[in-house]
Amino acid sequence: MKLTLITPTPPDISAFGVRSLSAYLRGKGHAVDIIFLPGSIGLLKEGGGYVYSYEPALLDQIVEFCRNSQLIGLSFMTNYFDRATQVTQRLRKTLRTPIIWGGIHPSCKPEEALDFADIVCVGEGEEALLELMQHMQTGTDFHGIAGLYFKKDANIIRNPLRPLISNLDVLPPFDFSNNAHYIYDKDTEGIVPLDTKFFKDVLPFLPYHDGRLKRAYRTMTDRGCPHRCAYCNVSNLKAMYKDNKTPYLRQRSVPVVIQELVDIRRRYPFIEVVQFFDDTFFARPLREIEEFAGLYRQQVGMPFYCQASPTTLTEEKLLPLIEAGLTYVEMGIQSASSRIKALYRRTESNEKVIEAAKLLHRYRSKLLPPDYHIILDNPWEEVSDTVETARLLHRLPKPYGLCISSLVFYPQTELYVKAIAEGIIKDDVTQVYRRPFYMPPKSNYQNFLIYLSTFQHFPRSIMTILLSQGTVVFFSALRLNAFYDVLYKVGELTRLVSKGLAALKNHDWRRIKLFAAKLTAKDRIVSGRKR
């Protein structure tokens, strides 16, 4: 069987889902091609008025690449919905090849997905896709395959979920072979083979201690998360599998992870650092952390980056990882308001957050400044809730960075269901699918307080005054949105100039080159249109 997997993906083309499917199915003897369609979502705005659309010539080329396939699969996240539908509609218009959708978005909205695709994979897809291809190869009926939805004679066939893969070690490493991999090339504006040089060029860069950027390889060592945050799709998937005997959070064994990294470094010697995309790397038990640290230090030896949560980060786990090369930790806080934390199902106390931040600060000579994640613009949030978060940030030791985002209601999450019930969301496409992951927070006083926290040297005495109850009440009553917009722009310009001067002083030509490329680059994979 010949399968072509297509993935509209962020620019780094990590695309762990299709890479796992490809590795598994190739190991079972099937031919698999992957077409990566990297593209940003940076032009998306609140209100869904902007739509990314592929050029007709590119869609025609995708059709030609799929012409000899017996099955075509698309995997994508919510913000790439428009692009997935455009590719699917063009394929169905020209070819009679069955099309299957999978990934996080179709898994959460399978009935909607059947308006476009012939088949939808719900949940983990390796075994379901293999069984489907075996049935197609032998010409036997496949409408009863667990984990797949079909539309047949205007009726939807909803097969039950497959059991979770309990031992992730039975799966091969992600397919980073570049064998029969193709990618959209913004220079030629067409699909080209993904060779080693191209792969090197699309790898992301991460900062290092010397201020310079390092080329990073991204991977995941687990599936799932120990938490049940109400805004996160992982919690939705955990709920889908609540009756499964296998816990949703599963991890590959340490030797398997280490072997993947050893092989990757041997194949691509230009990789300089590793970034683990596990939702919470510190969720592993201490004995596994210590095992990983020892083997990683001996056999891999590159700096690495990971994520933590306040309830999983401990000094016992942190120390061996630092000795092994841990360079950076990012951590979710989201809110300091007890009311909002209950809404988000975040169980840690503010004192626990402070304890975790102080722990990272204690080892600041060996770690880069951490980044903390904050969510703003929650429709149920009041001024006092956001100010409480700002006051918590004021208590955390600097330096640190903030990843600030506006709340996005990802499909079927607990907050999405609540927003639908209360009439906050009236149209999925414009209010959810066409919103970016990160949006500038709304211009108001409480959000501006959060923004000021991103400046490492902002005077603490002034910040204390700005956070006082009387000041908050006074400025919150004023309509100064335009004024805050100006201050945001001035702040970002100041930050940009500061970074530019530092790069010039340190002769950091890589950073300067990347910045120049970012300024001149256009997202030519798409032509935007207003609706």
C-alpha positions in Angstrom: 0.0 0.0 0.0 1.1 3.6 -0.8 0.1 6.2 1.8 0.7 9.9 1.4 0.5 11.9 4.7 0.0 15.7 4.4 0.5 18.1 7.3 -0.1 21.8 7.4 2.3 22.6 10.2 4.1 25.3 12.0 7.4 26.4 10.4 9.6 24.0 12.6 7.9 20.9 10.9 8.2 18.9 14.1 4.9 17.2 13.2 5.3 14.4 15.7 2.0 12.8 14.7 2.7 12.1 11.0 6.3 11.2 11.8 5.1 8.6 14.3 2.6 7.2 11.8 5.2 7.1 9.0 7.8 5.3 11.2 5.2 2.7 12.4 3.7 1.9 9.0 7.0 1.8 7.2 8.1 -0.7 9.8 5.1 -2.8 8.8 6.1 -2.8 5.1 4.0 0.0 3.7 5.3 2.9 1.5 4.7 6.3 3.1 5.4 9.7 1.7 5.1 12.9 3.8 4.3 16.4 2.5 5.1 19.1 5.0 3.3 22.4 4.4 4.9 24.8 6.9 3.3 28.1 7.4 2.8 30.7 10.1 -0.5 31.7 11.8 0.8 35.2 12.5 -1.8 37.1 10.5 -4.7 35.6 12.3 -6.6 38.0 14.4 -9.5 38.0 16.8 -12.8 37.8 15.0 -11.7 35.4 12.3 -11.6 38.0 9.5 -8.4 36.7 8.0 -8.1 33.4 6.1 -4.9 31.8 4.9 -5.4 30.2 1.4 -3.1 28.2 -0.8 -2.3 29.2 -4.3 -4.0 27.0 -7.0 -0.7 26.0 -8.5 0.5 24.6 -5.1 -2.7 22.6 -4.7 -2.3 21.2 -8.2 1.2 20.1 -7.3 0.0 18.4 -4.1 -2.6 16.5 -6.2 0.2 15.2 -8.5 2.2 14.0 -5.6 -0.8 12.0 -4.3 -1.9 10.6 -7.7 -0.4 7.1 -7.2 -1.4 6.7 -3.5 -4.1 4.3 -2.4 -4.8 6.4 0.7 -4.2 10.0 1.6 -4.1 11.3 5.2 -4.2 14.8 6.7 -3.1 15.6 10.2 -3.4 19.1 11.7 -4.1 21.3 14.7 -7.1 23.6 15.0 -5.5 26.7 13.7 -4.7 25.0 10.4 -8.3 23.9 9.8 -8.8 26.3 6.8 -5.6 25.0 5.1 -6.6 21.4 5.6 -10.0 21.9 4.1 -8.6 23.6 1.0 -6.2 20.7 0.4 -8.9 18.1 1.0 -11.4 19.8 -1.3 -8.9 20.1 -4.1 -7.9 16.4 -3.8 -11.5 15.2 -3.7 -12.3 17.3 -6.8 -9.6 15.6 -8.8 -8.9 12.1 -7.3 -11.0 9.2 -6.2 -8.5 8.2 -3.5 -10.0 7.8 0.0 -9.0 10.6 2.4 -8.6 10.2 6.1 -8.3 13.0 8.7 -6.5 12.6 12.0 -4.7 14.5 14.7 -5.9 16.6 17.6 -8.5 18.6 15.8 -10.3 15.8 13.9 -10.2 13.7 17.1 -12.1 16.4 18.9 -14.6 17.2 16.1 -15.0 13.9 14.1 -18.5 14.6 12.9 -17.5 17.9 11.5 -14.4 16.3 9.9 -16.7 13.9 8.0 -18.1 16.9 6.1 -14.7 17.0 4.4 -13.0 13.6 4.7 -14.1 10.1 3.9 -12.7 8.6 7.2 -11.7 10.2 10.5 -9.3 8.7 13.0 -10.2 9.4 16.6 -7.4 9.1 19.1 -4.1 7.3 18.5 -3.8 6.3 14.9 -0.9 3.9 14.4 -2.8 0.6 14.8 -6.1 1.9 13.4 -4.3 3.1 10.2 -2.4 -0.2 9.9 -5.6 -2.2 10.1 -7.3 0.1 7.6 -4.5 -0.4 5.1 -4.5 -4.1 5.6 -8.3 -4.3 4.8 -7.9 -2.0 1.8 -5.1 -4.2 0.5 -7.1 -7.4 0.8 -10.4 -5.8 -0.4 -12.3 -6.6 2.8 -14.8 -4.4 4.6 -13.2 -1.9 6.9 -16.2 0.0 8.3 -16.0 -1.8 11.7 -12.4 -0.8 12.6 -12.1 0.6 16.1 -10.9 4.2 16.3 -12.3 5.2 12.9 -15.5 7.1 12.0 -17.1 6.8 8.6 -20.1 8.4 6.8 -22.0 5.7 4.9 -25.3 6.3 3.2 -25.7 9.6 5.0 -25.3 7.8 8.4 -22.2 8.2 10.6 -20.6 5.0 11.8 -18.9 5.8 15.2 -16.7 2.9 16.0 -15.4 2.7 19.6 -11.9 3.9 20.5 -9.0 1.5 20.3 -7.2 0.7 23.5 -4.3 2.9 24.2 -0.8 1.7 23.3 0.4 0.8 26.7 4.1 0.4 25.9 5.4 3.3 23.8 8.6 1.4 23.3 6.9 -0.8 20.7 6.7 2.3 18.5 9.8 3.2 16.4 11.3 6.7 16.9 9.8 9.6 15.0 10.6 9.4 11.3 13.2 12.1 10.8 14.8 10.1 7.9 14.0 12.7 5.2 13.3 9.7 3.0 10.4 10.3 0.7 9.7 13.5 2.6 8.7 16.6 0.7 8.3 20.2 1.8 6.9 23.5 0.5 9.9 25.7 -0.5 9.1 29.4 -0.1 11.9 30.3 -2.6 10.7 28.1 -5.5 7.0 28.3 -4.3 6.6 24.6 -4.9 7.0 21.2 -3.3 10.6 19.9 -3.2 12.4 16.9 -1.6 13.3 17.5 2.0 17.0 16.9 2.0 19.5 17.3 4.8 20.4 20.9 3.9 16.7 22.0 3.8 16.1 20.1 7.1 19.0 22.0 8.7 17.6 25.3 7.5 14.1 24.8 9.0 15.3 23.6 12.5 14.5 26.2 15.2 17.0 28.2 17.1 17.1 28.6 20.9 19.2 31.0 23.0 22.2 29.8 25.0 24.2 31.1 27.9 26.6 33.1 25.8 23.6 35.0 24.2 24.0 33.2 20.9 21.5 31.0 19.2 21.8 27.2 18.9 20.1 24.9 16.3 17.6 22.7 18.1 16.2 19.2 17.6 12.7 18.8 19.1 11.2 15.5 20.3 8.7 14.1 22.7 9.3 11.3 25.2 5.8 10.8 26.4 2.1 11.0 25.5 -0.2 12.8 27.8 0.1 15.0 30.9 -0.4 14.5 34.6 -2.7 17.5 34.8 -6.3 18.2 33.7 -6.3 21.8 32.7 -9.7 22.9 31.5 -8.4 24.9 28.5 -6.1 22.1 27.2 -6.9 19.5 24.5 -4.9 16.9 26.3 -7.5 17.0 29.1 -10.1 16.4 26.5 -8.3 13.3 25.2 -7.8 12.0 28.7 -11.5 12.3 29.2 -12.2 10.4 26.0 -10.0 7.5 27.3 -11.3 7.7 30.9 -12.6 4.0 30.8 -9.3 2.7 29.3 -7.3 0.4 31.4 -4.1 2.1 30.4 -3.4 5.5 32.0 -3.3 8.2 29.3 0.1 9.5 30.5 2.7 7.1 29.2 6.4 7.5 28.7 9.1 5.9 26.5 11.8 4.2 28.5 15.0 6.1 29.1 17.3 3.8 27.0 14.9 4.2 24.0 14.9 8.0 24.3 18.7 8.1 24.6 19.2 5.8 21.6 16.9 8.1 19.5 19.1 11.1 20.4 22.4 9.3 19.8 21.1 8.3 16.3 19.9 11.8 15.5 23.1 13.4 16.5 25.1 10.9 14.4 22.8 11.5 11.4 22.7 15.3 11.8 25.9 16.6 13.4 24.8 20.2 13.0 22.2 19.8 15.8 23.5 21.7 18.8 20.7 21.4 21.5 17.7 19.3 22.3 14.3 20.6 23.2 11.8 18.2 24.9 8.2 19.0 24.0 6.7 16.9 26.7 4.0 18.9 28.5 5.8 18.2 31.8 9.2 16.5 31.5 9.5 16.6 35.3 6.4 14.3 35.6 8.8 11.3 35.4 9.6 9.6 38.7 12.9 10.5 40.3 14.6 7.2 39.5 13.9 7.7 35.8 15.1 11.3 36.0 18.4 10.1 37.5 18.7 7.3 35.0 18.1 9.8 32.1 20.6 12.3 33.5 23.4 9.7 33.7 22.9 8.2 30.3 22.3 11.6 28.6 25.5 13.1 30.1 27.5 10.1 28.9 26.0 9.4 25.5 24.4 12.7 24.2 26.1 15.5 26.0 24.2 18.4 24.4 22.4 21.2 26.2 18.7 20.5 26.6 15.5 22.4 27.3 12.2 21.2 28.8 9.0 22.1 30.5 7.9 21.8 34.1 4.9 22.5 36.3 5.0 23.9 39.8 3.8 20.6 41.3 6.3 18.4 39.5 9.4 20.5 39.8 11.6 19.5 42.7 15.2 20.1 43.6 15.9 16.3 43.7 14.9 16.2 40.0 16.4 19.5 39.0 20.0 18.9 40.2 20.8 15.7 38.2 19.2 17.3 35.1 21.4 20.4 35.4 24.5 18.2 35.8 23.4 16.4 32.6 23.1 19.7 30.6 19.7 21.2 31.4 19.8 24.8 30.2 16.3 26.2 30.4 12.9 25.5 32.0 9.5 26.9 31.1 6.6 26.6 33.5 2.9 27.2 33.4 1.3 29.6 35.9 -1.7 30.9 33.9 -3.3 32.8 36.8 -2.8 33.6 40.5 -6.6 34.1 41.2 -8.0 31.2 43.2 -11.3 31.6 41.4 -9.7 31.4 38.0 -7.4 28.6 38.9 -10.4 26.6 40.0 -12.0 27.4 36.6 -8.8 26.2 34.9 -8.5 23.2 37.2 -5.0 24.3 38.2 -4.5 22.9 41.7 -1.2 24.4 42.8 -1.2 27.2 45.4 0.5 30.6 44.8 3.1 29.6 47.5 3.9 26.5 45.5 4.5 28.7 42.4 6.8 31.0 44.3 8.6 28.0 45.7 9.2 26.6 42.2 10.3 30.0 40.9 12.8 30.5 43.8 14.2 27.0 43.1 14.9 27.9 39.5 16.3 31.3 40.6 18.7 29.5 43.0 20.4 27.9 40.1 20.4 30.9 37.8 24.1 30.6 37.3 23.5 27.4 35.4 20.1 28.0 33.9 18.8 30.6 31.5 16.0 32.8 32.9 12.9 30.7 32.9 9.7 31.6 31.0 6.3 31.5 32.8 3.1 31.1 30.9 0.2 33.4 31.6 -3.3 33.5 30.2 -5.2 36.8 29.8 -8.5 37.9 28.3 -10.6 35.3 30.0 -14.3 36.4 29.7 -15.0 35.2 33.2 -12.0 37.1 34.6 -12.4 40.3 36.5 -9.9 43.1 36.9 -9.1 41.9 40.4 -8.2 38.4 39.1 -5.6 39.8 36.6 -4.2 42.2 39.2 -3.8 39.3 41.5 -1.7 37.6 38.9 0.4 40.7 38.4 1.0 40.8 42.2 2.2 37.2 42.2 4.6 38.0 39.3 5.9 40.9 41.4 6.8 38.4 44.1 8.8 36.1 41.8 12.6 36.6 41.6 13.9 38.1 38.4 15.1 37.6 35.7 12.3 35.7 34.0 10.4 35.9 30.8 6.6 35.7 30.2 4.7 33.9 27.5 1.5 35.8 27.5 -1.5 34.6 25.6 -5.2 35.3 25.3 -7.5 32.5 26.2 -8.4 30.3 23.1 -11.3 27.8 23.4 -10.0 24.7 21.8 -12.7 22.4 20.7 -14.4 20.1 23.2 -12.3 21.3 26.1 -14.1 22.0 29.3 -13.9 25.8 28.8 -15.1 25.4 25.2 -18.2 23.6 26.3 -18.9 26.2 29.0 -18.4 29.1 26.4 -20.8 27.4 24.0 -23.4 26.9 26.7 -23.2 30.5 27.7 -23.4 31.9 24.2 -19.8 33.3 24.3 -18.9 31.2 21.2 -21.4 31.4 18.4 -19.2 30.4 15.5 -16.4 27.9 15.7 -14.6 28.9 12.6 -14.3 32.6 13.2 -14.0 32.6 17.0 -11.8 29.5 17.5 -10.2 28.1 14.3 -9.0 31.4 13.0 -7.5 32.6 16.2 -3.8 32.3 16.7 -2.1 30.5 19.6 -0.7 33.8 21.0 -2.5 37.1 20.6 -1.5 40.5 22.0 -3.5 41.0 25.2 -6.3 43.6 25.2 -5.2 47.1 26.0 -6.3 47.8 29.5 -4.6 48.7 32.8 -4.6 45.2 34.4 -3.0 43.6 31.3 -0.5 46.4 31.1 0.6 45.5 34.6 1.4 42.0 33.4 3.3 43.4 30.4 5.4 45.6 32.7 6.5 42.4 34.5 8.3 41.3 31.3 10.9 44.1 31.8 13.7 42.8 34.0 14.8 46.2 35.3 11.5 48.0 35.8 11.8 49.8 39.2 10.2 47.6 41.9 9.2 50.7 43.9 7.2 52.1 41.0 5.6 48.7 40.3 4.6 48.5 43.9 2.7 51.8 43.6 1.1 50.7 40.3 -0.1 47.5 41.9 -1.6 49.2 45.0 -5.4 49.0 45.3 -6.0 52.8 45.0 -3.9 53.0 41.8 -5.6 50.0 40.3 -9.1 51.4 41.0 -8.2 54.8 39.6 -6.6 53.7 36.3 -9.0 50.8 35.7 -11.8 53.4 35.5 -10.1 55.4 32.8 -10.4 54.6 29.1 -6.8 54.7 28.1 -6.7 51.8 25.6 -4.9 53.9 22.9 -2.4 55.1 25.4 -1.5 51.5 26.4 -1.2 50.6 22.7 1.4 53.3 22.3 3.3 52.2 25.4 3.3 48.6 24.1 4.8 49.7 20.9 7.4 51.8 22.6 8.2 49.0 25.0 8.7 46.5 22.1 10.8 48.9 20.1 13.0 49.5 23.1 13.4 45.7 23.6 14.2 45.2 19.9 16.8 47.9 19.9 18.4 46.5 23.1 18.6 43.0 21.6 20.0 44.4 18.3 22.7 46.4 20.0 23.7 43.4 22.1 23.9 41.2 19.0 26.1 43.7 17.3 28.4 44.1 20.3 28.8 40.3 20.6 29.3 39.9 16.8 26.3 37.5 16.8 25.9 37.3 13.1 23.6 34.3 13.2 21.1 36.2 15.3 21.4 39.3 13.0 21.0 37.2 9.9 17.9 35.5 11.3 16.4 38.8 12.3 17.0 40.3 8.9 15.4 37.3 7.2 12.4 37.6 9.5 12.0 41.2 8.5 12.1 40.5 4.8 10.3 37.2 4.7 6.8 36.8 3.5 4.5 33.9 4.2 4.3 33.1 0.5 2.8 29.7 1.0 -0.5 31.5 1.2 -2.3 34.5 -0.1 -4.5 36.0 2.6 -8.0 37.0 2.0 -10.6 38.8 4.1 -14.0 37.4 4.7 
